[in-house]
Amino acid sequence: MKHKKRIVTATEARKNLYALIRQANKPGERVTITLAGEEPVVLMPQEEMEGWMETLEVMSDPQLVKDIEAAKKEKDFIPLEEVQRELGLDQD
């Protein structure tokens, strides 16, 4: 998904906050807000931010990254239907 980024000043954000929130909630949209002398901030959906945080957490664990890379190379897998059956999640 390609992300669209809009940059606005804090003054513009204050005047158009509700519209910017609605815009930032659309898939692939982000709004960057600038304020003189401050680092820019980004307005984005909470779910997307949480996804980024989870990714950072995983990527900061070297052993977990190694395990993921090793798992990607494995050819053996268990079909979803078998896992569901073993867990009692049959959809019959």
C-alpha positions, -999 to +999 in steps of 0.1 A: +000+000+000+014+034-009+011+060+018+000+095+012+016+121+034+002+155+040+023+181+059+005+209+077+014+236+102+002+234+138-020+265+131-036+247+101-040+215+122-058+235+150-082+250+125-089+217+107-084+191+134-115+171+127-109+169+090-073+159+095-083+131+119-108+118+093-081+120+066-055+103+087-079+074+094-081+065+057-059+036+047-025+047+036-030+083+048-008+102+073-007+138+084+025+154+096+021+184+118+049+209+121+056+236+147+085+260+146+114+248+167+098+214+174+102+180+158+073+172+135+046+148+148+025+123+128-012+118+129-021+082+120-046+055+131-038+039+165-040+004+150-013+013+125+009+028+152+005-003+173+015-025+143+047-004+139+054-008+176+050-045+175+073-047+145+099-027+163+096-050+193+101-081+171+130-065+151+148-055+183+150-091+195+180-106+176+171-142+185+135-138+174+147-123+140+170-154+136+141-177+144+119-160+119+146-162+092+151-199+099+114-206+098+111-189+064+137-213+050+119-244+063+099-264+037+078-283+062+045-269+072+012-279+087-019-271+067-043-246+083-071-272+083-050-296+103-041-270+129-077-260+132-087-297+136-060-303+163-071-272+182-108-281+180-115-252+157-132-273+130-155-252+110-179-281+101 
